[in-house]
Amino acid sequence: MEALRVQSLAEKGEMSVPSHYVQPPESRPQRENPNPKPISNVKAIPLIDLSNPRTNLLEELRKACKEWGAFHVINHRVPVGLLDDMRRVGRTFFEERTMEEKLRYSCDSGSAASEGYGSRMLVASNDTVLDWRDYFDHHTLPLSRRDPSRWPDSPADYRKVVTAYSDHMKALAQELLGLVSESLGLTCQSMENVVGDFYQNITMSYYPPCPQPELTLGLQSHSDMGAITLLIQDDVGGLEVFNNGEWVTVNPMSDAICVILADQTEIVSNGEYRSAQHRAVTNARRARLSVATFHDPAKTRQISPAFNPPKYHPVIYGDYVSSWYTKGPEGKRNLDALLY
C-alpha cells in the first residue's frame, strides 16, 4: 500500500476515485451542496510590492495580515529564473522519472513529515480521507538537517537548485518577519527572536489530473503550523484561501511569491494577524505543481503572545506539532484550542 502513489492511480485511467479519497459532503469543493460555501473568482489576495516606500509598505502589510493572512509579494529579490528552475526540476522528477526511480526516495510512512517522496503527510489515522497529491519533502535548514544526497540527482542541477532556493527563501522569510514585526509596532527583530533559528522544509506537491475533482481535495483545509510559508504555483492554479466565509482562488503569478502566515505568527501577534486557512483543489485535465517553503520554530521553542492581555496560552512548539498530527488539520481547530 505504501508504494501506491496518487500519480499511479491517475495513470490507470479509472473514471471514479477510490472511496478513501472522497471528501465528506461538507468539505467538497462543489456548488451542489445544500449549504454551499461559495468560491470567489472576483476577490483576490493582496499584492504587495516590496520596493514600495517603507511607510506605505508597512501599512499595506498590516492590512493584508489583518484581513487575509495571505498575500503575493513582488520585487522580492529572489531571481525569477530560480522560481522557474524549482518548478522545472519538480516537474522533471514527478513526470520524467519512472515510479521505480521515484520510490528509491520514499519517505518513512510511519513518521510524520519525514523527508522524501510520499503521499500521506497530513493523515491523522488510517481512516482519514486522503489528499489527491504526491509530494517530495526536503529538510533544508538548519544546515545540520540538510543532506542533498537524500534528494534526487536528476536532473543534474536538482540539488544545486534546491540549495539555492532554500537560501533565498530563508532571506526572504527573515525580511518578511521583520516587516511583520514592525507593522505590529514591535522592533524589527521581535518576531525572529521569538521563532529562533528557522527549521525550514521545502515541499514540492504534485496534483495529478483527477477524474472526480468535485469529490476530492488535493490538500484539505488547514492553516500551517509554523511561522511563515512561502509558496509558488505553476500556471495551472488550485490554491484557495478562506476569507470572510468564502473560498477565494489564488491566481498563479509566475514572478510572485505567495506569503501565508502560519499559526505561531498569529499567536505572537495575539490574534491581531491571522494565519490563513487554505486548501488545494484538483482538476480533471491538467497536473499541477506547487512548491511550499515552511519556516518553523525549533520544537523546543515556547511561543507566546507579545501583547497583553494574552488571548492565547503559551505553547511549546513541539507539543503543538504533536497535537496537530494527532488530530489532523481540519481548518484552524488546533490554534483555536489555545484560546483563553
SEZA-47308 format. One record per residue (C-alpha): residue in three letters; x, y, z. Coordinates in nm, 4 decimals, decimal comma. Each point is the difference from the previous one (the first is absolute). Layout:
N
 rest       c1       c2       c3
  ALA        X        Y        Z
...
% end
This chain:
340
 rest       c1       c2       c3
  MET   0,0000   0,0000   0,0000
  GLU   0,2817   0,2394   0,0839
  ALA   0,1410  -0,0306  -0,3541
  LEU  -0,3310   0,1216  -0,1424
  ARG   0,0172   0,3607  -0,1134
  VAL  -0,2824   0,2207  -0,1217
  GLN   0,1802   0,0432  -0,3311
  SER  -0,0193  -0,3778  -0,0534
  LEU  -0,3740   0,0073   0,0693
  ALA  -0,0512   0,2856  -0,2448
  GLU   0,1925  -0,1794  -0,2731
  LYS  -0,2300  -0,3035   0,0227
  GLY  -0,2699   0,2109  -0,1611
  GLU  -0,2837  -0,1028   0,2333
  MET  -0,3200   0,2049  -0,0323
  SER  -0,0518   0,0241   0,3774
  VAL   0,2332   0,0551   0,2953
  PRO   0,0424  -0,2598   0,2776
  SER  -0,2330   0,0609   0,2931
  HIS   0,2772   0,1036   0,2397
  TYR   0,0634   0,3104  -0,2135
  VAL  -0,3656   0,1127   0,0077
  GLN  -0,0496   0,2978   0,2305
  PRO  -0,3099   0,0204   0,2232
  PRO  -0,2703   0,2180  -0,1584
  GLU   0,0714   0,3039   0,2198
  SER   0,3663   0,0057  -0,1108
  ARG  -0,0423  -0,0513  -0,3726
  PRO   0,0937   0,2819  -0,2379
  GLN  -0,3345  -0,0079  -0,1796
  ARG  -0,2949   0,2341  -0,0268
  GLU  -0,2778  -0,2606   0,0159
  ASN   0,0167  -0,0181   0,3797
  PRO  -0,3210   0,0936   0,1856
  ASN   0,1928   0,2727   0,1814
  PRO   0,2899   0,0749  -0,2333
  LYS   0,3004   0,2050   0,0973
  PRO   0,0425   0,2207  -0,3070
  ILE   0,3239   0,0191  -0,1929
  SER   0,0962   0,3507  -0,1080
  ASN   0,1861   0,0631  -0,3218
  VAL  -0,0567   0,3740   0,0326
  LYS   0,1802   0,0692   0,3279
  ALA   0,3759  -0,0395   0,0088
  ILE   0,2600  -0,0137   0,2735
  PRO   0,1971   0,3264   0,0342
  LEU   0,3038   0,0648  -0,2202
  ILE   0,2858   0,1742   0,1818
  ASP   0,2994   0,1578  -0,1697
  LEU   0,2963  -0,0328   0,2363
  SER   0,1728   0,2927  -0,1734
  ASN  -0,2702   0,2444   0,1178
  PRO   0,0936   0,2745   0,2491
  ARG   0,0216  -0,1480   0,3505
  THR  -0,2936   0,1874   0,1494
  ASN  -0,2312  -0,1087  -0,2806
  LEU   0,1410  -0,3510   0,0093
  LEU  -0,0642  -0,0444   0,3723
  GLU  -0,3557   0,1291  -0,0347
  GLU  -0,0754  -0,2333  -0,2919
  LEU   0,1530  -0,2896   0,1891
  ARG  -0,1972   0,0726   0,3146
  LYS  -0,3259   0,0047  -0,1950
  ALA   0,0842  -0,3236  -0,1846
  CYS   0,1046  -0,1835   0,3178
  LYS  -0,3055   0,1176   0,1916
  GLU  -0,2614  -0,0681  -0,2683
  TRP   0,1469  -0,2962  -0,1898
  GLY   0,3091  -0,1617   0,1493
  ALA   0,1106  -0,0586  -0,3603
  PHE   0,1336   0,2254  -0,2745
  HIS   0,2214   0,0019  -0,3076
  VAL   0,3345   0,1815   0,0029
  ILE   0,1893   0,1309  -0,3013
  ASN   0,3427   0,1655  -0,0228
  HIS   0,1082  -0,2528   0,2631
  ARG   0,3590  -0,0271  -0,1312
  VAL  -0,0275  -0,3746  -0,0562
  PRO   0,1103  -0,0558  -0,3618
  VAL  -0,3060  -0,0823  -0,2099
  GLY   0,2180  -0,2501  -0,1868
  LEU   0,0465  -0,1886   0,3278
  LEU  -0,3775  -0,0227   0,0478
  ASP  -0,0231  -0,1434  -0,3519
  ASP   0,2842  -0,2422   0,0741
  MET  -0,1786  -0,1340   0,3102
  ARG  -0,3139  -0,0640  -0,2004
  ARG   0,2068  -0,1639  -0,2752
  VAL   0,1952  -0,2418   0,2216
  GLY  -0,3190  -0,0884   0,1877
  ARG  -0,1920  -0,0831  -0,3160
  THR   0,2955  -0,1966  -0,1341
  PHE   0,0085  -0,2177   0,3119
  PHE  -0,3723  -0,0717   0,0040
  GLU  -0,0588  -0,0306  -0,3744
  GLU   0,3227  -0,1334  -0,1521
  ARG   0,1324  -0,2444   0,2593
  THR  -0,1412  -0,3525   0,0106
  MET  -0,1984  -0,1021   0,3071
  GLU   0,2816  -0,2392   0,0898
  GLU   0,2488   0,2878  -0,0047
  LYS  -0,2285   0,2228   0,2075
  LEU  -0,0675  -0,2685   0,2593
  ARG   0,3728  -0,0151   0,0770
  TYR  -0,0612   0,3288   0,1841
  SER  -0,3085  -0,1144   0,1936
  CYS  -0,0517   0,1644   0,3372
  ASP  -0,0612  -0,1952   0,3201
  SER  -0,3737  -0,0715  -0,0009
  GLY   0,0022  -0,0506   0,3785
  SER   0,1386   0,3454   0,0779
  ALA  -0,1841   0,3292  -0,0470
  ALA   0,1520   0,2311  -0,2630
  SER   0,3125  -0,2086  -0,0504
  GLU   0,2281   0,1034  -0,2840
  GLY  -0,0577  -0,1438  -0,3454
  TYR  -0,2661  -0,1097  -0,2466
  GLY  -0,3467  -0,0814   0,1353
  SER  -0,3749   0,0549  -0,0046
  ARG  -0,1248  -0,0046   0,3605
  MET   0,1568   0,2971   0,1801
  LEU  -0,3122   0,1420   0,1690
  VAL  -0,1733  -0,3252   0,0903
  ALA  -0,1035  -0,0329   0,3641
  SER  -0,1135  -0,3644  -0,0194
  ASN  -0,0603  -0,2767  -0,2512
  ASP  -0,3683   0,0877  -0,0395
  THR   0,0697   0,3666  -0,0826
  VAL  -0,1032   0,1133  -0,3480
  LEU   0,3131   0,0250  -0,2148
  ASP   0,1195   0,2968  -0,2050
  TRP   0,0313  -0,0322  -0,3791
  ARG   0,3694   0,0845  -0,0149
  ASP   0,3532  -0,1346   0,0153
  TYR   0,2880   0,1997   0,1437
  PHE   0,3731   0,0179   0,0562
  ASP   0,1037   0,1547   0,3301
  HIS   0,3524   0,1384   0,0424
  HIS   0,1547   0,0766   0,3402
  THR   0,2074   0,3104  -0,0757
  LEU   0,0671   0,1988   0,3207
  PRO   0,1747   0,0119   0,2372
  LEU   0,2998  -0,1176  -0,1999
  SER   0,0407  -0,3006   0,2318
  ARG  -0,3253  -0,1374  -0,1517
  ARG   0,0986   0,0706  -0,3612
  ASP   0,1265  -0,3116  -0,1774
  PRO  -0,0259   0,0425  -0,3783
  SER   0,0931  -0,3666  -0,0515
  ARG  -0,3564  -0,0784   0,1123
  TRP  -0,1404   0,2059  -0,2885
  PRO  -0,0346  -0,1060  -0,3640
  ASP   0,3156   0,0235  -0,2131
  SER  -0,1920   0,0527  -0,3237
  PRO  -0,0221   0,2417  -0,1703
  ALA   0,3688   0,0695   0,0583
  ASP  -0,0629   0,3389   0,1639
  TYR  -0,2828  -0,1175   0,2327
  ARG   0,2021   0,0172   0,3220
  LYS   0,1728   0,3258  -0,0955
  VAL  -0,3368   0,1637  -0,0771
  VAL  -0,1618  -0,1138   0,3264
  THR   0,3019   0,1190   0,2018
  ALA  -0,0052   0,3451  -0,1616
  TYR  -0,3772   0,0220   0,0395
  SER   0,0243  -0,0886   0,3705
  ASP   0,2473   0,2806   0,0651
  HIS  -0,2041   0,2601  -0,1891
  MET  -0,3209  -0,1037   0,1782
  LYS   0,1681   0,0303   0,3397
  ALA   0,1117   0,3554  -0,0774
  LEU  -0,3474   0,0967  -0,1224
  ALA  -0,1708  -0,1586   0,3024
  GLN   0,2310   0,1945   0,2334
  GLU  -0,0758   0,3229  -0,1833
  LEU  -0,3746  -0,0640   0,0113
  LEU  -0,0046  -0,0896   0,3701
  GLY   0,1886   0,3245   0,0654
  LEU  -0,2631   0,1950  -0,1918
  VAL  -0,2796  -0,1856   0,1793
  SER   0,1611   0,0897   0,3345
  GLU   0,0306   0,3668  -0,0912
  SER  -0,3564   0,0150  -0,1291
  LEU  -0,1145  -0,1199   0,3433
  GLY   0,1944   0,2814   0,1682
  LEU   0,2726  -0,2383   0,1201
  THR   0,3727   0,0199  -0,0722
  CYS   0,1161  -0,1483  -0,3294
  GLN   0,1582  -0,3017   0,1733
  SER  -0,2884  -0,0795   0,2355
  MET  -0,1711  -0,2713  -0,2013
  GLU   0,3241  -0,1682  -0,0992
  ASN   0,1199   0,0071   0,3628
  VAL  -0,3125  -0,1900   0,1063
  VAL   0,0190  -0,2511  -0,2850
  GLY   0,3764  -0,0546   0,0254
  ASP   0,2039  -0,1704  -0,2706
  PHE  -0,2213  -0,1210  -0,2803
  TYR  -0,0788  -0,3630  -0,0504
  GLN  -0,0679   0,0120  -0,3729
  ASN  -0,1665  -0,2674  -0,2115
  ILE  -0,0608   0,0293  -0,3739
  THR  -0,2927  -0,2087  -0,1224
  MET  -0,0653  -0,0497  -0,3691
  SER  -0,3631  -0,1100  -0,0434
  TYR  -0,1209  -0,1729  -0,3159
  TYR  -0,3727  -0,0230  -0,0671
  PRO  -0,0762  -0,2403  -0,2890
  PRO  -0,3169   0,0459  -0,2080
  CYS  -0,2980  -0,1318   0,1956
  PRO  -0,3031  -0,1692  -0,1614
  GLN  -0,2350   0,1386   0,2681
  PRO   0,1376   0,3373   0,1145
  GLU  -0,3397   0,0945   0,1460
  LEU   0,0397  -0,2763   0,2627
  THR   0,3655   0,0377   0,0936
  LEU   0,2535   0,2451   0,1360
  GLY   0,3653   0,0172  -0,0924
  LEU   0,0682   0,1292   0,3487
  GLN  -0,2691   0,0284   0,2626
  SER  -0,0821   0,3229   0,1807
  HIS   0,2587   0,0966   0,2609
  SER   0,2184   0,2775   0,1332
  ASP   0,3759  -0,0571   0,0126
  MET   0,1573  -0,0845   0,3361
  GLY   0,3138   0,2108  -0,0028
  ALA   0,0878   0,3673  -0,0491
  ILE  -0,0100   0,0858  -0,3709
  THR  -0,0404  -0,1927  -0,3261
  LEU   0,1193   0,1142  -0,3431
  LEU  -0,1716  -0,1677  -0,2944
  ILE   0,0248   0,0002  -0,3772
  GLN  -0,2439  -0,1609  -0,2443
  ASP   0,0222  -0,0976  -0,3641
  ASP  -0,2434   0,1454  -0,2525
  VAL  -0,2728  -0,2577   0,0742
  GLY  -0,1089   0,1416   0,3360
  GLY  -0,2073  -0,1653   0,2698
  LEU   0,0869   0,1784   0,3231
  GLU  -0,2959   0,1535   0,1861
  VAL  -0,0049   0,2165   0,3137
  PHE  -0,3016   0,0253   0,2315
  ASN  -0,1020   0,3613   0,0590
  ASN  -0,3190   0,1442   0,1486
  GLY  -0,1988  -0,3200  -0,0448
  GLU   0,1075  -0,0826  -0,3551
  TRP   0,2794  -0,1772  -0,1824
  VAL   0,2059   0,2345  -0,2145
  THR   0,2098  -0,1269  -0,2906
  VAL   0,3667   0,1013   0,0165
  ASN   0,0796   0,0628  -0,3653
  PRO   0,3501  -0,1094  -0,1045
  MET   0,2584   0,2735  -0,0570
  SER   0,3230  -0,1370  -0,1425
  ASP   0,2253   0,2731   0,1417
  ALA  -0,1766   0,0430   0,3360
  ILE   0,0322  -0,1952   0,3246
  CYS  -0,3073  -0,0733   0,2085
  VAL   0,0547   0,0703   0,3709
  ILE  -0,2142  -0,1982   0,2449
  LEU   0,0082   0,0936   0,3673
  ALA   0,0066  -0,3054   0,2253
  ASP  -0,1367  -0,0691   0,3487
  GLN   0,2982   0,1065   0,2109
  THR  -0,0056   0,3459  -0,1592
  GLU  -0,3672   0,0337   0,0926
  ILE   0,0885  -0,0946   0,3587
  VAL   0,2865   0,2522   0,0235
  SER  -0,2246   0,2722  -0,1434
  ASN  -0,2583  -0,0941   0,2660
  GLY  -0,2599  -0,0555  -0,2697
  GLU   0,0544   0,3394  -0,1635
  TYR   0,1203  -0,1823  -0,3101
  ARG  -0,1528  -0,3208  -0,1269
  SER   0,1496  -0,3189  -0,1298
  ALA  -0,1582  -0,0791  -0,3338
  GLN  -0,2323  -0,2961  -0,0334
  HIS   0,0643  -0,1463  -0,3435
  ARG  -0,0445  -0,3096  -0,2155
  ALA   0,0845  -0,1321  -0,3469
  VAL  -0,2621  -0,1158  -0,2496
  THR   0,0534  -0,2428  -0,2861
  ASN  -0,1044   0,0042  -0,3635
  ALA  -0,0760  -0,2656  -0,2601
  ARG   0,2267   0,1194  -0,2793
  ARG   0,3433   0,1121   0,1165
  ALA   0,2521  -0,0996   0,2628
  ARG   0,1011   0,2810   0,2345
  LEU   0,3231   0,0718   0,1845
  SER   0,0587   0,2303   0,2966
  VAL   0,3005   0,0553   0,2249
  ALA  -0,0531   0,1019   0,3640
  THR   0,2902   0,1071   0,2220
  PHE  -0,0849  -0,0250   0,3696
  HIS   0,1858   0,2010   0,2646
  ASP  -0,0646  -0,1355   0,3481
  PRO   0,1397   0,0401   0,3515
  ALA   0,2103  -0,2706   0,1612
  LYS  -0,2127  -0,2591   0,1809
  THR   0,1328   0,1248   0,3365
  ARG  -0,1018   0,3662  -0,0492
  GLN  -0,2785   0,1420   0,2148
  ILE  -0,2302   0,2279  -0,1979
  SER  -0,2170   0,2534   0,1778
  PRO  -0,1768   0,3292  -0,0808
  ALA   0,2083   0,3187  -0,0103
  PHE  -0,2931   0,2069   0,1321
  ASN  -0,2195   0,0111   0,3101
  PRO  -0,2458  -0,1174   0,0985
  PRO   0,0944  -0,3236  -0,1812
  LYS  -0,2737  -0,1685  -0,2043
  TYR   0,1965  -0,3231  -0,0476
  HIS   0,1645  -0,2360   0,2457
  PRO   0,3788  -0,0325  -0,0407
  VAL   0,0939  -0,3196  -0,1811
  ILE   0,3159  -0,2023  -0,0567
  TYR   0,0180  -0,0293  -0,3762
  GLY   0,0769  -0,3730   0,0079
  ASP  -0,3176  -0,0590   0,2032
  TYR  -0,1978   0,1997  -0,2533
  VAL   0,1353  -0,2104  -0,2863
  SER  -0,0808  -0,3245   0,1823
  SER  -0,3569   0,1155   0,0612
  TRP  -0,0360   0,1032  -0,3659
  TYR   0,1087  -0,3389  -0,1309
  THR  -0,2083  -0,1890   0,2558
  LYS  -0,3241   0,1841  -0,0752
  GLY   0,0564   0,0736  -0,3681
  PRO  -0,0273   0,3439  -0,1628
  GLU  -0,3730   0,0869  -0,0323
  GLY   0,0127   0,3732  -0,0444
  LYS   0,1349   0,1926   0,2993
  ARG  -0,1232  -0,2131   0,2877
  ASN   0,3534  -0,0626   0,1328
  LEU   0,0631   0,3717   0,0405
  ASP  -0,3485   0,0674   0,1385
  ALA   0,0699  -0,2556   0,2756
  LEU   0,2586   0,2394   0,1480
  LEU  -0,2425   0,2886   0,0466
  TYR  -0,0673   0,1174   0,3560
% end
